[in-house]
């Protein structure tokens, strides 16, 4: 297990919340998002891990080898309070970033999430207001399962002929995660794809408005290797691969917010995540 006392590193002893598998073969409880609310009654259980700080070693972790990658990129957008500016100028920055990095021929952005709320936001939002106070997701997950990735692609490209052509070629789903202010409280952790076998992943229904998709929930495995970059600034961008149709590379990265006990009393974390379908 990584050493908390490595010089110059901010490794964190913490807990990560994994799906509480009842062991009877039943499917995970569906999640419903829409009409300003989140209904999430899926049981999870905390497990102890050390999350290793990769500061200074960022170049060693790449999308195709580990399922995630840190890059330096400055956005012209600073506050992320104007939805029109996010969907126009910031989306265009994100498309260019992904295309420059991957060589993809097409990047289709299908949504984004801004988070500024408290840690336990989905339990605190009464009277239909909890999406307006969206905060960190403190549960290990991948946004799309292998099945869910194709469901998302076919939802975004409803012409069956076009979708059939796209799924015959390589495609990915990559999230672009950026701090709005420097992150101390509730940083985001990612797991090395090589440490997570498919057997640890379970498909779980997630309904958002009219779209019924499927994500991965995760069975606990003490061999999962978790990483983060301490004190991320708005110029520190984390790319999280949620899916890759290429089976010869890292295909997905678990991720979760987590509590750093040394910073639990800081102001709520502010971040933006943009979800991209990446086609070749």
Secondary structure by P-SEA (a helix, b strand, c coil): ccccccccccccccccccccccccccccbbbbbcccbbbbcbbbbbbbbbbbbccccccccccccccbbbbbbbbcccccccccccccaaaaaaaaaaaaaccccbbbbcbbbbbccccccccccccccccccccccccccccccaaaaaaaaaaaccaaaaaaaaaacbbbbbbbbbbccccccbbbbbccccccccccbbbbbbbcccccbbbbbbcccccccccccccccccbbbbbbccccccccccbbbbbbbbcccccccccccbbbbbbbccc
